[in-house]
Amino acid sequence: MKRVRSFLKKETVLSAATLLAVLSAFFVPPSAAYLSYIDWRVLGILLSLMLVMAGFQKNGLFDRIGTLLLGRTKNTLQLAGVLVFLCYFSSMAVTNDVALLTFVPFAMLTLQKCGQERLMIPVLVLQTIAANLGSMLTPIGNPQNLYLYSLAGMSAGEFIGFMLPYTAFSGVLLLVALLVFGGRGREPVAVVGGEADGGQLPLGKNIAYFVLFALSLLVVGRILPYNLVLAVVLLTVLVIDREVFFRVDYCLLLTFISFFVFIGNLGNIPAVRETFERLVAGRELGIGIAASQFISNVPAALMLSGFTEDYRALLLGVNFGGLGTLIASMASLISYKIYAHNYNGTKGRYLLWFTAANVLFLAALALAEAILGR
C-alpha cells in the first residue's frame, strides 16, 4: 500500500489521466475504436527521441559541452549567462526535461565550487524558465509541441517561423533578467572543472546517437516513416547501450495514451463535445494558459486539442502556460525537486522567486502576443 501511495504521489498526472480514461469508459464502452484514438506516430517519435537523449546524457556529451563553455567564463554575469542559456538553447533540441535534468545539477555543482551559492536560486529559476521558453521554438522541444505539430500538419519551417518571435523575445527577457538578478556581474570568478573535465567520451556510442537523432528528425520532417526509425532506434540501443532503456520516462507515454482514450471518449459524447467546443472556440490562448496552471501544459494540450482546430492559438496558450505555477510545466518540478533535495530549508524562498519570476515572464509574453496579434 505504501508503494501505491508513493507511486500516486510521484505520478499524479498519470494517475489522474488513467482515472479519467477509466471513468469515460463507462459512457463509451471499450472497443477496437479505442486504438484509433491514439496517435501512434507521436508516441513513436517521442520514444525514439527519449531514448536518444537518454543515450547522450548517459555518455556525458551534455556535461562535456557545458564544461567547455564554462571554461571561458571570467565573471559572475558570464557564469550565470552560460548556465541559463545552456538550458535555453539545448532545450530546443533535447527537450526541456532533459535540459533541466542535465544542467540544473551541473549548475549547482559549479556554483558550489565557485563559491557563488548566493546565485543558486536566481540561476536555477532562470534555468527553468529558459528551458520552458527555449523549447517552444521547435517541434521536438517539448511533448505538447510534438503533438500539436503533428495534429496541425504544419511543416517544421512553418512551426519555427510561427514560434520564433516569441522565443526570441523570451531570450531578450532572459538577458534583462540576468542583468538584474545576475549579482555583481563584474565580480571575478574561477570555474573549477571537476570530474566532467577528465576522461574520454565514448565516441562510437555518441556518433551512433547522432545518427539516430538525425533519423528521428527526418521522421519529424515527415521524410521517413516513424515505425521504421523506431525499430532502428530500439535495435541499436539494445545492441550498443541497453542500460539506456532504464533511463526513459515511460510514464509520460502512458499519460499520453490515457489522455488519448479520455479525449476520444469525450468526443463521442455529443453533449460534452458541443459544450467543450463552445467553451474553447476563440479562447484557445487564454484557456490554454489557465488550464496549464492546474493540470500542466502537456495534459492541457491533449485535452483541449479535441475541441478546436485553431492549433496555433492553442500552441501559444500551452507554451505560455508553462509559466506560472510550479505544476504548469512538469519540467519545472525537476528543478524544484533537485533544489529542495539539497537545500530543503530554503525551498520556500525558491518557490517565492520562482512564482514571481514566472508571473513576470508570463505577463510580458501575453503582452507581446497582444501587440503582435498573430
C-alpha positions as CSV (number, residue, x, y, z in Angstrom):
1,M,0.0,0.0,0.0
2,K,2.9,2.3,0.8
3,R,4.3,1.7,-2.7
4,V,1.0,2.5,-4.3
5,R,0.7,5.8,-2.4
6,S,4.3,6.6,-3.3
7,F,3.6,5.9,-7.0
8,L,0.4,8.0,-6.9
9,K,2.3,10.9,-5.4
10,K,5.1,10.7,-7.8
11,E,3.0,10.1,-10.9
12,T,0.0,12.3,-10.1
13,V,-0.7,13.3,-13.7
14,L,-0.6,9.7,-15.0
15,S,-2.8,8.6,-12.2
16,A,-5.4,11.3,-12.9
17,A,-5.3,10.6,-16.6
18,T,-5.8,6.9,-16.1
19,L,-8.7,7.6,-13.7
20,L,-10.3,9.9,-16.3
21,A,-9.9,7.3,-19.0
22,V,-11.5,4.6,-16.9
23,L,-14.4,6.8,-15.9
24,S,-15.0,7.8,-19.5
25,A,-15.2,4.1,-20.5
26,F,-18.4,3.8,-18.5
27,F,-20.0,6.2,-21.0
28,V,-18.3,4.9,-24.1
29,P,-17.7,1.1,-23.7
30,P,-14.3,-0.2,-24.7
31,S,-13.9,-1.4,-28.3
32,A,-11.4,-1.7,-31.1
33,A,-12.2,2.0,-31.8
34,Y,-10.1,3.0,-28.8
35,L,-7.0,2.1,-30.8
36,S,-7.9,4.8,-33.4
37,Y,-7.9,7.5,-30.6
38,I,-4.1,7.0,-30.1
39,D,-1.6,9.0,-32.2
40,W,0.9,6.2,-32.6
41,R,3.2,8.4,-34.7
42,V,3.6,10.9,-31.9
43,L,4.3,8.2,-29.4
44,G,6.8,6.5,-31.7
45,I,8.7,9.8,-32.3
46,L,8.6,10.6,-28.6
47,L,10.0,7.2,-27.6
48,S,12.8,7.5,-30.2
49,L,13.8,10.9,-29.0
50,M,13.7,10.0,-25.3
51,L,16.0,7.0,-26.0
52,V,18.4,9.1,-28.0
53,M,18.6,11.9,-25.4
54,A,19.0,9.4,-22.6
55,G,21.9,7.9,-24.5
56,F,23.6,11.3,-25.0
57,Q,23.1,12.1,-21.3
58,K,24.4,8.7,-20.1
59,N,27.5,9.1,-22.2
60,G,28.4,12.5,-20.9
61,L,28.0,14.6,-24.0
62,F,26.0,17.4,-22.4
63,D,28.2,17.7,-19.4
64,R,31.3,18.0,-21.6
65,I,29.7,20.7,-23.7
66,G,28.7,22.6,-20.5
67,T,32.2,22.3,-19.0
68,L,33.9,23.6,-22.2
69,L,31.6,26.6,-22.3
70,L,32.1,27.4,-18.6
71,G,35.9,27.2,-19.0
72,R,35.6,30.5,-20.9
73,T,33.7,32.5,-18.2
74,K,35.5,35.3,-16.4
75,N,32.9,36.8,-14.1
76,T,29.6,36.0,-12.4
77,L,27.5,37.5,-15.1
78,Q,29.1,35.3,-17.7
79,L,28.9,32.3,-15.4
80,A,25.1,32.8,-14.8
81,G,24.6,33.6,-18.5
82,V,26.2,30.3,-19.7
83,L,24.3,28.2,-17.2
84,V,21.0,29.8,-18.1
85,F,21.4,29.8,-21.9
86,L,22.7,26.3,-21.9
87,C,19.1,25.4,-20.9
88,Y,17.6,27.8,-23.3
89,F,19.4,26.6,-26.4
90,S,19.8,22.9,-25.6
91,S,16.0,22.6,-24.8
92,M,15.3,23.4,-28.5
93,A,16.9,20.1,-29.5
94,V,16.9,17.9,-26.4
95,T,13.6,18.9,-24.7
96,N,13.1,21.0,-21.6
97,D,13.0,18.0,-19.3
98,V,16.4,16.7,-20.5
99,A,18.0,20.2,-20.4
100,L,17.0,20.6,-16.8
101,L,17.9,17.1,-15.7
102,T,21.3,17.7,-17.2
103,F,22.2,21.3,-16.4
104,V,20.5,22.0,-13.1
105,P,22.7,19.6,-11.1
106,F,25.6,20.8,-13.2
107,A,24.8,24.4,-12.3
108,M,24.5,23.6,-8.6
109,L,27.9,21.8,-8.6
110,T,29.5,24.6,-10.5
111,L,28.2,27.4,-8.3
112,Q,29.2,25.5,-5.1
113,K,32.8,25.0,-6.5
114,C,33.0,28.7,-7.4
115,G,31.7,29.9,-4.0
116,Q,28.7,31.6,-5.7
117,E,25.9,29.8,-3.9
118,R,24.2,33.2,-3.4
119,L,23.3,33.0,-7.1
120,M,21.8,29.5,-6.7
121,I,18.1,30.4,-6.6
122,P,18.1,33.1,-9.3
123,V,20.2,31.0,-11.6
124,L,18.1,27.8,-11.1
125,V,14.8,29.7,-11.5
126,L,16.0,31.3,-14.7
127,Q,17.3,28.0,-16.0
128,T,13.9,26.5,-15.5
129,I,12.2,29.4,-17.3
130,A,14.8,29.3,-20.1
131,A,14.2,25.6,-20.7
132,N,10.5,26.1,-20.9
133,L,10.7,29.0,-23.2
134,G,13.6,27.9,-25.4
135,S,11.8,24.6,-26.0
136,M,8.8,26.2,-27.6
137,L,10.8,27.1,-30.7
138,T,10.9,23.6,-32.3
139,P,8.5,20.7,-32.7
140,I,10.8,18.5,-30.7
141,G,11.4,21.0,-27.9
142,N,8.7,19.5,-25.6
143,P,5.9,16.9,-25.8
144,Q,3.0,19.3,-26.4
145,N,4.8,20.9,-29.4
146,L,5.4,17.5,-31.0
147,Y,1.7,16.6,-30.5
148,L,0.3,19.8,-31.8
149,Y,2.8,20.0,-34.7
150,S,1.7,16.6,-35.8
151,L,-2.0,17.4,-35.3
152,A,-1.8,20.7,-37.2
153,G,0.1,19.3,-40.2
154,M,2.5,22.2,-40.2
155,S,5.9,21.9,-41.8
156,A,8.9,22.3,-39.5
157,G,9.7,25.6,-41.1
158,E,6.2,27.0,-40.6
159,F,6.3,25.9,-36.9
160,I,9.6,27.5,-36.2
161,G,8.7,30.6,-38.1
162,F,5.5,31.0,-36.1
163,M,7.2,30.5,-32.7
164,L,10.4,32.4,-33.5
165,P,9.3,35.9,-32.5
166,Y,8.1,34.7,-29.1
167,T,11.2,32.6,-28.5
168,A,13.5,35.5,-29.5
169,F,11.6,37.9,-27.2
170,S,12.0,35.3,-24.4
171,G,15.7,35.3,-25.0
172,V,15.8,39.1,-24.6
173,L,13.8,38.9,-21.4
174,L,16.3,36.3,-20.0
175,L,19.2,38.7,-20.8
176,V,17.4,41.5,-19.0
177,A,16.7,39.2,-16.0
178,L,20.3,38.2,-15.9
179,L,21.5,41.8,-15.8
180,V,19.0,42.4,-12.9
181,F,19.5,39.2,-10.9
182,G,22.9,38.1,-12.0
183,G,24.5,39.6,-9.0
184,R,27.6,41.8,-9.1
185,G,28.2,41.0,-12.7
186,R,31.8,42.0,-12.9
187,E,32.9,40.0,-9.9
188,P,35.8,37.8,-11.0
189,V,35.1,34.1,-10.7
190,A,37.2,30.9,-11.3
191,V,35.3,27.9,-12.6
192,V,36.6,24.6,-11.3
193,G,36.1,21.8,-13.8
194,G,36.0,18.6,-11.7
195,E,35.2,15.2,-13.0
196,A,33.5,16.3,-16.1
197,D,36.8,17.6,-17.5
198,G,38.6,14.3,-17.5
199,G,38.3,11.1,-19.3
200,Q,37.3,10.2,-22.9
201,L,33.8,10.3,-24.1
202,P,32.6,7.0,-25.7
203,L,32.9,8.4,-29.2
204,G,31.4,5.4,-31.0
205,K,28.2,5.5,-29.0
206,N,27.8,9.2,-29.3
207,I,28.2,9.0,-33.1
208,A,25.6,6.3,-33.2
209,Y,23.2,8.5,-31.2
210,F,23.9,11.4,-33.5
211,V,22.8,9.2,-36.4
212,L,19.7,8.1,-34.6
213,F,18.9,11.7,-33.7
214,A,19.2,12.7,-37.4
215,L,16.9,9.8,-38.4
216,S,14.4,10.9,-35.8
217,L,14.5,14.5,-37.2
218,L,13.7,13.1,-40.6
219,V,10.6,11.4,-39.1
220,V,9.6,14.7,-37.6
221,G,10.0,16.3,-41.0
222,R,7.7,13.6,-42.4
223,I,10.5,12.2,-44.7
224,L,10.9,8.8,-43.0
225,P,8.2,6.5,-41.5
226,Y,8.1,6.6,-37.7
227,N,7.8,2.8,-37.3
228,L,10.9,2.1,-39.3
229,V,13.1,4.6,-37.4
230,L,11.6,3.5,-34.1
231,A,12.6,-0.1,-34.9
232,V,16.2,1.1,-35.8
233,V,16.5,3.1,-32.6
234,L,15.2,0.2,-30.4
235,L,17.5,-2.3,-32.1
236,T,20.6,-0.1,-32.0
237,V,20.1,0.8,-28.3
238,L,19.5,-2.8,-27.5
239,V,22.8,-3.8,-29.1
240,I,25.1,-0.9,-28.0
241,D,23.7,0.5,-24.8
242,R,20.8,-1.4,-23.3
243,E,21.1,0.3,-19.9
244,V,19.5,3.4,-21.6
245,F,16.2,1.6,-21.7
246,F,16.0,2.1,-17.9
247,R,16.5,5.9,-18.2
248,V,13.4,6.6,-20.2
249,D,10.2,8.2,-18.7
250,Y,7.7,5.6,-19.8
251,C,5.1,7.1,-17.6
252,L,4.9,10.1,-20.0
253,L,4.0,7.7,-22.8
254,L,1.3,6.1,-20.6
255,T,0.0,9.5,-19.7
256,F,-0.4,10.3,-23.4
257,I,-2.3,7.1,-24.0
258,S,-4.6,7.6,-21.1
259,F,-5.4,11.2,-22.3
260,F,-5.9,10.0,-25.9
261,V,-8.5,7.5,-24.6
262,F,-10.2,10.1,-22.4
263,I,-10.4,12.7,-25.1
264,G,-11.5,10.2,-27.7
265,N,-14.4,9.1,-25.5
266,L,-15.4,12.7,-24.7
267,G,-15.5,13.4,-28.4
268,N,-18.0,10.5,-28.8
269,I,-20.4,12.0,-26.3
270,P,-22.3,14.7,-28.3
271,A,-23.4,16.9,-25.4
272,V,-20.0,17.0,-23.8
273,R,-18.2,17.6,-27.2
274,E,-20.5,20.5,-28.1
275,T,-20.1,22.1,-24.6
276,F,-16.3,22.0,-24.8
277,E,-16.3,23.3,-28.3
278,R,-18.3,26.3,-27.4
279,L,-16.1,26.9,-24.3
280,V,-12.8,26.7,-26.2
281,A,-13.6,28.3,-29.5
282,G,-12.0,31.7,-29.9
283,R,-10.4,31.4,-26.4
284,E,-7.7,28.9,-27.1
285,L,-4.9,31.2,-25.9
286,G,-6.5,32.2,-22.5
287,I,-7.9,28.7,-21.8
288,G,-4.6,27.1,-22.7
289,I,-2.8,29.3,-20.2
290,A,-5.4,28.9,-17.5
291,A,-5.7,25.1,-17.9
292,S,-2.0,24.6,-17.7
293,Q,-1.8,26.3,-14.3
294,F,-3.8,23.4,-12.8
295,I,-3.1,20.3,-14.9
296,S,0.2,21.3,-16.6
297,N,0.6,22.2,-20.2
298,V,1.1,18.7,-21.8
299,P,-2.3,17.4,-20.5
300,A,-3.9,20.8,-21.3
301,A,-2.7,20.5,-24.9
302,L,-4.0,16.9,-25.2
303,M,-7.4,17.7,-23.6
304,L,-8.1,21.0,-25.4
305,S,-7.0,19.9,-28.8
306,G,-10.0,17.7,-29.2
307,F,-12.3,20.7,-29.2
308,T,-10.7,23.2,-31.5
309,E,-9.0,23.5,-34.9
310,D,-7.1,26.7,-34.1
311,Y,-4.0,24.8,-33.1
312,R,-1.7,27.8,-33.4
313,A,-3.5,29.7,-30.7
314,L,-3.6,26.6,-28.5
315,L,0.1,26.1,-29.2
316,L,0.8,29.6,-27.8
317,G,-1.5,29.0,-24.9
318,V,0.0,25.8,-23.6
319,N,3.6,27.1,-24.2
320,F,3.0,30.4,-22.4
321,G,1.0,28.4,-19.8
322,G,4.2,26.5,-18.9
323,L,5.0,29.7,-16.9
324,G,3.1,30.4,-13.7
325,T,2.5,27.8,-11.1
326,L,5.0,25.1,-10.2
327,I,2.9,22.4,-11.9
328,A,2.2,24.5,-15.0
329,S,5.1,22.6,-16.7
330,M,6.1,19.3,-15.2
331,A,9.6,20.1,-16.2
332,S,9.6,22.9,-13.6
333,L,9.2,20.2,-10.9
334,I,12.6,18.8,-11.9
335,S,14.4,21.9,-10.8
336,Y,12.3,22.3,-7.7
337,K,12.9,18.7,-6.5
338,I,16.6,18.9,-7.2
339,Y,16.9,22.2,-5.2
340,A,14.7,21.0,-2.4
341,H,16.7,17.8,-2.0
342,N,19.9,19.8,-1.5
343,Y,18.5,23.0,0.2
344,N,15.3,21.9,1.9
345,G,15.5,24.7,4.5
346,T,15.1,27.4,1.8
347,K,12.7,25.8,-0.6
348,G,10.1,28.3,0.4
349,R,12.4,31.1,-0.8
350,Y,12.9,29.2,-4.0
351,L,9.1,29.0,-4.6
352,L,8.7,32.7,-3.9
353,W,11.4,33.6,-6.5
354,F,10.0,31.0,-8.9
355,T,6.4,32.3,-8.8
356,A,7.4,36.0,-9.0
357,A,9.7,35.4,-12.0
358,N,7.2,33.2,-13.8
359,V,4.4,35.6,-13.4
360,L,6.5,38.5,-14.8
361,F,7.6,36.4,-17.8
362,L,4.1,35.2,-18.5
363,A,2.7,38.8,-18.3
364,A,5.5,40.0,-20.7
365,L,4.7,37.2,-23.2
366,A,1.0,37.8,-23.0
367,L,1.6,41.5,-23.7
368,A,3.8,40.6,-26.6
369,E,1.1,38.4,-28.1
370,A,-1.5,41.2,-27.6
371,I,0.8,43.5,-29.6
372,L,1.7,41.1,-32.3
373,G,-1.8,39.8,-32.6
374,R,-0.8,36.7,-34.6
